[in-house]
Amino acid sequence: MTSASVHKQAINGTIWTMAGYGMSQALRLGSNLILTRLLVPELFGLMALVNVFIIGLTLFSDIGIRPSIIQNKRGDEPIFLNTAWTIQIIRSVGIWLGCLLIAFPVAKFYGEPRLTWLIPIVGFNTVILGFSSTSLASLSRHLEIGKLTIFEIITQSISLVVVLVWSWFNPTIWALVVGNLVSALSIVALSHRLNTGEPNTFAWNKEVIKEITTYGRWIMVSTAMTFLSSQTDRLILGKMLTLEMLGIYTIAFTISEIPRQIVIKIGSAVIFPIISRQIDCPRPELRSKIKKQRWRLLLVLALIMVVIVSFGDLLISKLYDERYLAATWMLPILAIGIWPIVLSETLGRCLHGLGKPQYAAWGSFCRFLFIAIGLPLGFSQMGILGALIVISLNDIPTYLIVSYGLWREKLLCLQQDFIATSVFLGLVIMMFLVRSLIGIDLPIIDIT
């Protein structure tokens, strides 16, 4: 494939990813606004706890099946795809058995009996999703981002309609539970419709298993550390806060995460597949190509973050009722802390594409230690404000470790990071000054 065609695919993939994510967030925001008026905040906190443990079991058992299909030279062979599909199903059953084992201890620890049945019921979706077609990974491998984006929007829309209708007639936790179930069923059904090759069948090839597990060793460590570093806040806050306050925190956190999710999706859907094809490219040439495209992406993400940090509180106060008022001051603190991960993710996926996922694993581990030690300390000293400050700073360790890996691989763009950070912080300060000049109080005024 020529350099020009790769460049074109990268641009198209990025456009599709950002457009799809924008539409997805619009759907989520619209449904969220309705749900927050139909359901009490406690239910969002309860569901957040359920998802934390299911995500944990999922990530701790992740051996990189999808990345293996994307990265491996045999990723288009039927025997490789079918063996990967078989492993995927076996793993999904194992995750559900794990849900059965942890449900009662988790319910006892948090003093919430509903977790005893919620975790196994919601966790059964992993078994359903285990039967998803490998066509989704194949589309990523060949950068068919448009088809994947349309697929995600359709499945999300189906799920949201079910949740909203159920909540209207029966505003209980079952609306969220059934919505997750319908989402899983639609993903499986439509994924097989996307499969243009041979249907997936059970297969067991020892050579393929060895290739997947060899590549997946660091993927498993990396995803396990990702869970610990990204979900520890809710694990700890779930014990410190009421379910209502945890639900409010989840609203603020979800909005603040928009730039992170954009860059993660671009990294996994575009950067990783493209870099996987250019492993043999000389480092100076590869760095030059990445740097040019990355600068444009950083500017777009910086603008999105400036809007969220500077005016996100106004959006919450206008769209949500008074029960969610605390989210207005939480949002800018959480959002400004996303910047280090924006810098590292726009380059860090290159390390995955080069077969060096260990740096991300170590970065996530350091992030986990930072938050596990800092969060209780911050909470004890300054309450929830101290906890939020720690959460806001917790991406710095990941950035430092990933930057070290990029330096080792001759891909570090430190000067570009400094300039982009200066632009971002400068714009934030400017917007805060504008707010003050036109008489709009800063969100910090509402800190309680």
C-alpha positions as CSV (number, residue, x, y, z in Angstrom):
1,M,0.0,0.0,0.0
2,T,1.4,3.4,-1.0
3,S,2.1,6.2,1.5
4,A,-0.6,8.3,-0.2
5,S,-3.3,5.6,0.3
6,V,-2.3,5.1,3.9
7,H,-2.5,8.8,4.5
8,K,-6.0,8.9,2.9
9,Q,-7.2,6.0,5.0
10,A,-5.9,7.7,8.1
11,I,-7.8,10.9,7.4
12,N,-11.0,9.1,6.4
13,G,-10.7,6.9,9.5
14,T,-10.2,9.9,11.8
15,I,-13.1,11.8,10.3
16,W,-15.4,8.8,10.6
17,T,-14.3,8.1,14.2
18,M,-14.8,11.7,15.3
19,A,-18.1,12.0,13.5
20,G,-19.3,8.7,14.9
21,Y,-18.2,9.5,18.4
22,G,-19.9,12.9,18.1
23,M,-23.2,11.3,17.1
24,S,-22.8,8.7,19.8
25,Q,-22.3,11.3,22.5
26,A,-25.3,13.3,21.2
27,L,-27.5,10.2,21.5
28,R,-26.1,9.5,24.9
29,L,-26.5,13.0,26.1
30,G,-30.1,13.3,24.9
31,S,-31.1,10.0,26.5
32,N,-29.1,10.9,29.6
33,L,-31.1,14.1,30.0
34,I,-34.3,12.2,29.8
35,L,-33.1,9.4,32.1
36,T,-32.0,11.8,34.8
37,R,-35.5,13.1,35.0
38,L,-37.1,9.6,35.1
39,L,-34.6,7.8,37.3
40,V,-33.1,8.8,40.6
41,P,-29.3,9.4,40.9
42,E,-28.9,6.4,43.1
43,L,-29.6,4.0,40.2
44,F,-26.8,5.5,38.1
45,G,-24.4,5.0,41.1
46,L,-25.6,1.4,41.5
47,M,-25.2,0.6,37.9
48,A,-21.7,2.2,37.9
49,L,-20.6,-0.2,40.6
50,V,-22.0,-3.2,38.7
51,N,-20.2,-2.2,35.6
52,V,-16.9,-1.6,37.4
53,F,-16.7,-5.2,38.5
54,I,-17.8,-6.7,35.1
55,I,-15.3,-4.4,33.3
56,G,-12.7,-5.6,35.8
57,L,-13.3,-9.3,35.0
58,T,-13.3,-8.5,31.3
59,L,-10.0,-6.6,31.3
60,F,-8.2,-9.0,33.7
61,S,-9.0,-11.8,31.2
62,D,-8.2,-9.9,28.0
63,I,-5.5,-11.7,26.0
64,G,-5.8,-9.3,23.0
65,I,-7.9,-11.3,20.6
66,R,-9.0,-8.3,18.6
67,P,-5.6,-6.7,18.5
68,S,-4.1,-10.0,17.5
69,I,-6.5,-10.2,14.5
70,I,-5.6,-6.7,13.5
71,Q,-1.8,-7.0,14.0
72,N,-1.0,-10.6,13.0
73,K,0.0,-11.4,9.4
74,R,-2.4,-14.3,9.5
75,G,-5.3,-12.2,10.6
76,D,-7.4,-12.9,7.5
77,E,-7.0,-16.7,7.5
78,P,-10.2,-18.6,8.4
79,I,-8.4,-20.9,10.8
80,F,-6.9,-17.9,12.7
81,L,-10.3,-16.1,12.9
82,N,-12.2,-19.2,14.0
83,T,-9.7,-20.2,16.6
84,A,-9.8,-16.6,17.9
85,W,-13.6,-16.8,18.0
86,T,-13.6,-20.0,19.9
87,I,-11.2,-18.6,22.5
88,Q,-13.4,-15.5,22.7
89,I,-16.5,-17.7,23.6
90,I,-14.6,-19.7,26.2
91,R,-13.3,-16.5,27.8
92,S,-16.8,-15.0,27.9
93,V,-18.2,-18.0,29.8
94,G,-15.3,-17.7,32.3
95,I,-16.1,-14.0,32.8
96,W,-19.7,-14.8,33.7
97,L,-18.6,-17.6,36.2
98,G,-16.4,-14.9,37.8
99,C,-19.5,-12.7,38.1
100,L,-21.2,-15.5,40.0
101,L,-18.3,-15.9,42.3
102,I,-17.8,-12.2,43.3
103,A,-21.5,-11.1,43.5
104,F,-22.1,-12.0,47.1
105,P,-18.7,-10.8,48.5
106,V,-19.1,-7.5,46.7
107,A,-22.6,-7.0,47.9
108,K,-21.5,-7.6,51.5
109,F,-18.5,-5.3,51.2
110,Y,-20.6,-2.4,49.9
111,G,-23.6,-3.2,52.0
112,E,-25.9,-3.3,48.9
113,P,-27.9,-6.6,48.6
114,R,-29.1,-5.7,45.1
115,L,-25.5,-6.3,43.8
116,T,-26.0,-10.0,44.6
117,W,-28.3,-10.5,41.7
118,L,-27.4,-7.5,39.5
119,I,-23.8,-8.5,38.9
120,P,-24.7,-12.1,37.6
121,I,-27.6,-10.8,35.5
122,V,-25.8,-7.9,33.8
123,G,-22.6,-10.1,33.6
124,F,-24.5,-12.7,31.5
125,N,-24.2,-10.1,28.6
126,T,-20.5,-11.1,28.4
127,V,-21.6,-14.6,27.4
128,I,-23.8,-13.2,24.7
129,L,-21.1,-10.8,23.4
130,G,-18.7,-13.7,23.3
131,F,-20.5,-15.0,20.2
132,S,-19.9,-11.7,18.3
133,S,-18.5,-12.2,14.8
134,T,-14.8,-11.6,14.2
135,S,-15.9,-9.4,11.4
136,L,-15.7,-6.4,13.7
137,A,-11.9,-7.0,14.2
138,S,-11.5,-7.7,10.5
139,L,-13.1,-4.4,9.6
140,S,-10.7,-2.6,12.0
141,R,-7.8,-4.5,10.4
142,H,-8.8,-3.1,7.0
143,L,-9.7,0.3,8.3
144,E,-13.3,0.0,7.3
145,I,-14.1,2.6,9.9
146,G,-17.3,3.8,8.2
147,K,-19.0,0.5,8.5
148,L,-17.9,0.1,12.1
149,T,-19.2,3.6,12.9
150,I,-22.6,2.9,11.4
151,F,-22.8,-0.4,13.2
152,E,-22.0,1.2,16.6
153,I,-24.6,4.0,16.0
154,I,-27.4,1.5,15.1
155,T,-26.7,-0.8,18.1
156,Q,-26.5,2.1,20.5
157,S,-29.8,3.6,19.2
158,I,-31.6,0.3,19.6
159,S,-30.4,0.0,23.2
160,L,-31.3,3.6,24.1
161,V,-34.8,3.3,22.7
162,V,-35.4,0.3,24.9
163,V,-34.0,2.0,28.0
164,L,-36.1,5.2,27.5
165,V,-39.3,3.4,26.8
166,W,-38.8,1.0,29.8
167,S,-37.9,3.9,32.0
168,W,-41.0,5.8,31.0
169,F,-43.3,3.0,32.0
170,N,-41.3,1.5,34.8
171,P,-38.5,3.8,36.2
172,T,-36.5,1.2,38.0
173,I,-33.0,-0.4,37.7
174,W,-34.5,-2.9,35.2
175,A,-34.6,-0.3,32.5
176,L,-30.8,-0.1,32.5
177,V,-30.5,-3.9,32.9
178,V,-32.7,-4.7,29.9
179,G,-31.1,-1.9,27.9
180,N,-27.7,-3.6,28.3
181,L,-29.2,-7.0,27.4
182,V,-30.7,-5.6,24.2
183,S,-27.4,-3.9,23.3
184,A,-25.5,-7.2,23.6
185,L,-28.1,-9.1,21.5
186,S,-28.1,-6.5,18.7
187,I,-24.3,-6.4,18.6
188,V,-24.1,-10.1,18.1
189,A,-26.8,-10.3,15.5
190,L,-25.6,-7.4,13.4
191,S,-21.9,-8.4,13.7
192,H,-22.7,-11.6,11.9
193,R,-24.6,-9.7,9.2
194,L,-21.4,-7.7,8.6
195,N,-19.4,-10.8,8.0
196,T,-18.7,-11.0,4.2
197,G,-16.5,-14.1,4.5
198,E,-17.1,-17.6,5.9
199,P,-19.3,-17.7,9.0
200,N,-17.4,-18.3,12.2
201,T,-17.3,-21.9,13.4
202,F,-15.5,-23.6,16.3
203,A,-11.9,-24.3,15.7
204,W,-8.8,-25.1,17.8
205,N,-5.4,-24.6,16.2
206,K,-2.4,-24.9,18.6
207,E,-0.2,-22.7,16.4
208,V,-2.8,-19.9,16.3
209,I,-3.3,-20.2,20.1
210,K,0.4,-19.9,20.7
211,E,0.6,-16.7,18.5
212,I,-2.4,-15.1,20.2
213,T,-1.2,-15.9,23.7
214,T,2.3,-14.8,23.0
215,Y,1.3,-11.5,21.7
216,G,-1.5,-11.2,24.3
217,R,0.7,-11.6,27.4
218,W,1.5,-7.9,27.6
219,I,-2.0,-7.0,26.4
220,M,-3.4,-8.9,29.4
221,V,-1.1,-7.1,31.8
222,S,-1.8,-3.8,30.1
223,T,-5.6,-4.1,30.2
224,A,-5.6,-5.4,33.8
225,M,-3.5,-2.4,34.8
226,T,-5.9,-0.2,32.7
227,F,-8.8,-1.4,34.8
228,L,-7.0,-0.8,38.1
229,S,-5.9,2.7,37.0
230,S,-9.3,3.7,35.4
231,Q,-11.8,2.1,37.8
232,T,-10.1,2.4,41.1
233,D,-11.7,5.8,41.7
234,R,-15.2,4.3,41.6
235,L,-14.1,1.3,43.6
236,I,-12.8,3.6,46.4
237,L,-15.4,6.3,46.1
238,G,-18.2,3.7,46.1
239,K,-17.2,3.0,49.6
240,M,-16.6,6.6,50.7
241,L,-19.7,8.3,49.0
242,T,-23.4,7.6,49.0
243,L,-24.8,6.0,45.8
244,E,-26.4,9.3,45.0
245,M,-23.2,11.2,45.1
246,L,-21.4,8.5,43.2
247,G,-24.1,8.8,40.5
248,I,-23.5,12.6,40.3
249,Y,-19.8,12.0,40.1
250,T,-20.4,9.5,37.3
251,I,-22.3,12.2,35.3
252,A,-19.4,14.7,35.7
253,F,-16.8,12.1,34.9
254,T,-18.6,10.9,31.8
255,I,-18.7,14.4,30.3
256,S,-15.1,15.1,31.2
257,E,-14.0,11.8,29.5
258,I,-15.2,12.9,26.1
259,P,-11.7,13.9,24.8
260,R,-10.1,10.8,26.3
261,Q,-12.6,8.5,24.6
262,I,-12.2,10.3,21.2
263,V,-8.4,9.9,21.3
264,I,-8.7,6.3,22.5
265,K,-11.1,5.4,19.7
266,I,-8.9,7.1,17.1
267,G,-5.8,5.4,18.6
268,S,-7.4,1.9,18.4
269,A,-9.4,2.3,15.2
270,V,-6.9,4.3,13.1
271,I,-3.4,4.7,14.6
272,F,-2.9,1.1,15.8
273,P,-3.9,-0.6,12.5
274,I,-1.8,1.8,10.4
275,I,1.3,1.6,12.5
276,S,1.0,-2.2,12.5
277,R,1.4,-2.1,8.7
278,Q,4.5,0.1,8.9
279,I,6.7,-1.7,11.5
280,D,9.6,-1.8,9.1
281,C,9.5,1.9,8.3
282,P,12.6,3.8,9.4
283,R,11.9,5.6,12.7
284,P,12.8,9.2,11.5
285,E,10.4,8.8,8.6
286,L,7.7,7.3,10.7
287,R,8.0,10.0,13.4
288,S,7.8,12.7,10.7
289,K,4.6,11.3,9.3
290,I,3.0,10.9,12.8
291,K,4.1,14.3,14.0
292,K,2.4,16.2,11.2
293,Q,-1.0,14.5,11.6
294,R,-0.8,14.5,15.4
295,W,-0.5,18.3,15.5
296,R,-3.8,18.7,13.8
297,L,-5.5,16.2,16.1
298,L,-4.0,17.8,19.2
299,L,-5.4,21.2,18.2
300,V,-8.9,19.8,17.6
301,L,-8.8,18.0,20.9
302,A,-7.5,21.1,22.7
303,L,-10.4,23.1,21.5
304,I,-12.9,20.5,22.6
305,M,-11.3,20.3,26.0
306,V,-11.3,24.1,26.4
307,V,-15.0,24.2,25.8
308,I,-15.6,21.4,28.4
309,V,-13.3,22.9,31.0
310,S,-14.5,26.5,30.5
311,F,-18.2,26.1,29.9
312,G,-19.2,22.5,30.8
313,D,-20.6,23.6,34.1
314,L,-23.1,25.9,32.4
315,L,-24.2,23.0,30.2
316,I,-24.9,20.8,33.3
317,S,-26.7,23.6,35.1
318,K,-29.0,24.2,32.1
319,L,-29.6,20.6,31.2
320,Y,-29.8,18.8,34.5
321,D,-32.0,19.5,37.5
322,E,-30.8,20.7,40.9
323,R,-30.0,17.2,42.2
324,Y,-26.9,17.2,39.9
325,L,-25.7,20.7,40.9
326,A,-22.5,19.3,42.4
327,A,-21.4,18.0,39.0
328,T,-20.9,21.6,37.8
329,W,-17.8,22.2,39.9
330,M,-16.6,18.6,39.6
331,L,-16.5,18.7,35.8
332,P,-13.7,21.3,35.2
333,I,-11.4,19.7,37.8
334,L,-11.8,16.3,36.1
335,A,-11.7,17.6,32.6
336,I,-8.5,19.6,32.8
337,G,-6.7,16.5,34.1
338,I,-7.4,14.6,30.8
339,W,-4.8,16.5,28.9
340,P,-1.7,14.3,29.8
341,I,-3.5,11.2,28.5
342,V,-4.5,13.1,25.3
343,L,-0.8,13.7,24.7
344,S,0.3,10.1,25.5
345,E,-2.6,8.3,23.6
346,T,-2.0,10.2,20.4
347,L,1.5,8.6,20.3
348,G,1.2,5.7,22.7
349,R,-0.8,3.5,20.3
350,C,2.3,3.5,18.1
351,L,4.0,1.4,20.7
352,H,1.2,-1.1,20.5
353,G,1.5,-1.2,16.7
354,L,5.3,-1.8,17.1
355,G,4.6,-4.7,19.4
356,K,5.7,-2.8,22.5
357,P,2.6,-2.7,24.8
358,Q,4.6,-3.1,28.0
359,Y,5.1,0.7,28.3
360,A,1.4,1.2,28.5
361,A,1.1,-1.6,31.1
362,W,3.7,0.0,33.3
363,G,2.1,3.4,32.8
364,S,-1.2,2.1,33.9
365,F,0.3,0.4,36.9
366,C,2.0,3.6,38.1
367,R,-1.3,5.4,37.6
368,F,-3.0,2.8,39.7
369,L,-0.5,3.2,42.5
370,F,-0.9,7.0,42.3
371,I,-4.7,6.9,42.7
372,A,-4.8,4.0,45.2
373,I,-2.5,5.9,47.6
374,G,-3.5,9.4,46.7
375,L,-7.3,9.1,46.7
376,P,-7.9,8.0,50.3
377,L,-5.2,10.6,51.4
378,G,-6.8,13.4,49.4
379,F,-10.3,12.5,50.6
380,S,-9.1,12.4,54.3
381,Q,-7.6,15.9,53.9
382,M,-10.0,17.8,51.7
383,G,-13.1,15.5,51.3
384,I,-14.4,15.0,47.8
385,L,-12.5,18.0,46.5
386,G,-9.2,16.4,47.5
387,A,-10.2,13.2,45.9
388,L,-11.1,15.0,42.6
389,I,-7.7,16.8,42.6
390,V,-5.9,13.4,42.9
391,I,-8.1,11.9,40.1
392,S,-7.3,15.0,37.9
393,L,-3.6,14.4,38.3
394,N,-3.5,10.7,37.9
395,D,-2.7,10.6,34.2
396,I,0.7,12.2,34.7
397,P,2.5,8.9,35.6
398,T,1.1,7.2,32.4
399,Y,2.4,10.1,30.3
400,L,5.9,9.9,31.8
401,I,6.2,6.2,31.3
402,V,4.8,6.2,27.7
403,S,7.1,9.1,26.9
404,Y,10.0,7.1,28.0
405,G,9.0,4.3,25.7
406,L,8.5,6.7,22.8
407,W,12.0,8.1,23.5
408,R,13.4,4.5,23.4
409,E,11.7,3.9,20.1
410,K,12.8,7.3,18.7
411,L,9.2,8.6,18.4
412,L,9.0,11.1,21.2
413,C,7.7,14.6,20.2
414,L,8.4,16.5,23.4
415,Q,8.6,19.9,21.8
416,Q,5.2,19.4,20.2
417,D,3.8,18.3,23.6
418,F,5.1,21.5,25.2
419,I,3.7,23.8,22.5
420,A,0.3,22.0,22.5
421,T,0.1,22.2,26.3
422,S,0.9,25.9,26.2
423,V,-1.8,26.5,23.7
424,F,-4.4,24.5,25.7
425,L,-3.6,26.2,29.0
426,G,-3.5,29.6,27.4
427,L,-6.9,29.1,25.9
428,V,-8.4,27.9,29.2
429,I,-7.0,31.0,31.1
430,M,-8.3,33.2,28.3
431,M,-11.8,31.7,28.5
432,F,-11.9,32.0,32.3
433,L,-11.0,35.7,32.0
434,V,-13.8,36.2,29.5
435,R,-16.2,34.6,31.9
436,S,-15.1,36.9,34.7
437,L,-15.3,40.0,32.4
438,I,-18.9,39.2,31.3
439,G,-20.0,38.5,34.9
440,I,-20.3,34.7,34.9
441,D,-19.0,33.1,38.1
442,L,-16.4,30.5,37.8
443,P,-17.6,26.9,38.7
444,I,-15.3,26.8,41.7
445,I,-17.7,29.2,43.4
446,D,-20.1,26.3,43.8
447,I,-17.6,24.0,45.6
448,T,-19.2,22.7,48.8
